[in-house]
Amino acid sequence: MGAALILPLGPQNVFVMNQGLHRQYPLMTAAICTLSDIVLIYAGVFGGSALLHQSEWLLRLVTWGGVAFLLWYGWGALRMAFSGDIQLAAAAVVKPGRWRILVALLAVTWLNPHVYLDTFVVLGSLGGQLPQEARRWFALGSVTASVLWFFGLALLASWLAPLLNTGRAQRLINLFVGVVMWTIAVKLAWS
């Protein structure tokens, strides 16, 4: 279940993939995503889900905040897809520093309401129904999926960077990301 929720392309996965493609601290990015997921998964499975389900307005706030965030993120990707000025990692572009990447990553992770829906609502609801011992294994399985996914995505993107750092590939990636973000936003709005 953890793998099913983490694998779909979302803002966090896109950020990890881009850091790998640009070869800018991909392992640090994967590690921060993994640590964040560990905190969120354990919080959701061991009590956070109950908090979110007790407050209808908080659940609506998280949902509509997620819709707005995904529409904004998708708009940025679509704008880049149709822009005439695609910046490639191989080009002489000023690379952001480690702290700037860290702040952006934390924002993409912790300000993305969709991550709370996945970890608190879905995983938390399912894991919270299990007996205590099974709950630990459920959380560990979800965390293992997170570790494998984020590090695999970062390393694979770094490895494929020479193939994907072309203007055409970047346009297609951004177009795909924009469509996926808007699709998720629509699904959130109608749920």
Order of alpha helices (4+ residues) and beta strands (2+ residues): alpha-alpha-alpha-alpha-alpha-alpha-alpha-alpha-alpha-alpha
